[in-house]
């Protein structure tokens, strides 16, 4: 399960770097349904919140949900 979670986190990270969409949409697309757990795992893996990654990439809403 750790391997699969890391693969999914990596895919979310890659999508957020493109700035194409919001954090909630990307996380849901990759099967993360509990957003606070997702965010904590993402921060542990990449050292930043998903919204920070999206904001740095110039993404929509700086990662905020509408």
N, C-alpha and C positions, 0 to 999 in steps of 0.2 A: 504493500500500500504506500509506503514511503516513496518508492520509485515513481509510482503513478502520480502521486501528489506533486512531486518535484517536476515531472514532465508537464503536468497541467499548469503549475505555477510558472514555469518557463514560457509556456505558450501565452499565458495571460500577459506576462512581462513583455513579450515580443509585440503583442497587439497594442499594449499601452504605449510602447515606444513609437508606434506609428501615429499615435494621436487620433486614430480614426473614430473612436467611440468612447462611451463612458465606462467607468469602473464596474458599475452594477451590471451592465449589459455583458461585458466581457467575462466577468466572474461567473455569471449565470450560464453563459454559453459553454464554459469549460467545466460546469458541474459543481461549482461552489455555491451552495444554497444558504449557508450560514455566514453572512458577510463579516461579522466581527472575527470569527475564527479564520476566515480567509485572509482578512487584513493582517491579523497577527502572524500567520504563517508566511505571508508575503513579506512582511517587515523583517522577520527572522532571516529569510532567505536573501533578500535584496538590500536590506538596511535602510529602507525608505517605505513610506506608505504608498499604496497603489495610486492614490490621488496625486502624490508628489511626482511620481514617475510620469503620469499623464500630463501634469502641468508643465514639467520640464520639456516634454515633447511638443508642447504647444497645442495639446489636445483640447477637445470640447469641454467647456465649463471648468477646466482645471480639475476634472474628475468628480465634480459635484453632480449629484442626481437632480434632475428636473422634476 
